Amino acid sequence: MRPPVAARSPRAPPLLVSPVWAIGGPQRYRDGAVYLDQQATEEEEKRKEENWRFQVLEVDTALGFPVLWRETQNCNFGAMVKFYSENHEHVVCEHGKDRYTPVMSFLDGKQLLKSVDVPGKRSGTPGKKHENHQTKHQIKVTKEVTRRLLVGLLVLFRHLHSEGKTLNGSFTAANLFVPVYKKDQDVFIKPYIEVKLDSLPLDAFKPYTEDGGDKDLMVLGQIIENSIFSRETELPSDLAQLLELLRCEPMKNQNLIYDHVSLKGPRDTISYFMWLHKRLQFLKKKQRSKYDDIMAIIDDIWKKTEDPEYDWRDEALENKYLAKLRPYHRNGRGGYSEFVEGLSRFYRNAVEHLLKIFGDKSKPIPEAEKKEAHPAPAVGEEELEDYHIAIILKAAFPKFLGDLQKAFHEKGELQWFSVEDSSSLQNVSLES
């Protein structure tokens, strides 16, 4: 029996009820209702088992009951119910479309990269100069909102693949959606920006295969490079390393990709490197062959990508703060090997000692540390924070941390962290 029909109220606009709301059979939902046509013929009933027909009602919110009986559309309701119920975590539901916006619309007008000054950059250097390794007065780094979006994109496909599903690369930037934020600060409430899919065919998801996973991440890399960063003429070196990993068989490097250094802020790269360095020292004492293999992997990367005359110590001399750590052996003091092992030790000493030398001068230096014979800071030197040291090292050695992380991964030594639970994302400094 049809529901009662009343006069249409001018206060009640038409309410189109999504078929997805009819899960569970004919019943009333929210302030609207969905009903099956009870007067259909037997032939129609058989047809509805595969392609259900819905009647959508206009509702007078004052009267509280339906006022107009109207047929709106035919659709494969069973397939749609299955699609949304099985993929609820990954797709935008029909009744939630107003709460999500396309990724490219979200990014419209936003600055994805920022230029930061490099403290201590010298205009001239006493060492050798190589065209491809001129430390700049400014470098580009990703903004926090950019890193949160990149993490959200990777989290989407990590969860999708872990559930045994893949899109086989059949998606574009137009299928990626993020929540609508009322104000910019809301972006930083969660550890990363949630990304969901929309406007997909009902058969879009396929059983997971490694080939399908590769296609997903390769297409995602193309979207990041050609759509999200399409207006950028130069990308940070660590971000370029991430995109390179996404170009070919990315599933083999998925743990490296999901916790890549490019997803971390400058401050967090410092603490991350210190973990890698401590592990290196352990391997050097306990598993020397693996330590040597990690050093050899980076040496091979340098041979393929760097100038044959490249010496990392020349890059250190281009910054007045790094130069005070004496990268070359002079006057019987200082000195580091020109190989990767020397750079790793120098990088660690920069992190440990620059703060002691140029940090907050209002804090007294312990007697034990005074005996380490640090060079005294010159009058007028600026005080450095860990953020400044991260920028100095990033400018001088832009690829080193990514290369070290890759070598760790190849030798099975990369401790895997869940990007969406990373403390570096939860405790964020917006200036980074």
Order of alpha helices (4+ residues) and beta strands (2+ residues): beta-beta-alpha-beta-beta-alpha-beta-alpha-beta-beta-alpha-beta-beta-beta-beta-alpha-alpha-alpha-alpha-alpha-alpha-alpha-alpha-alpha-alpha-alpha-alpha
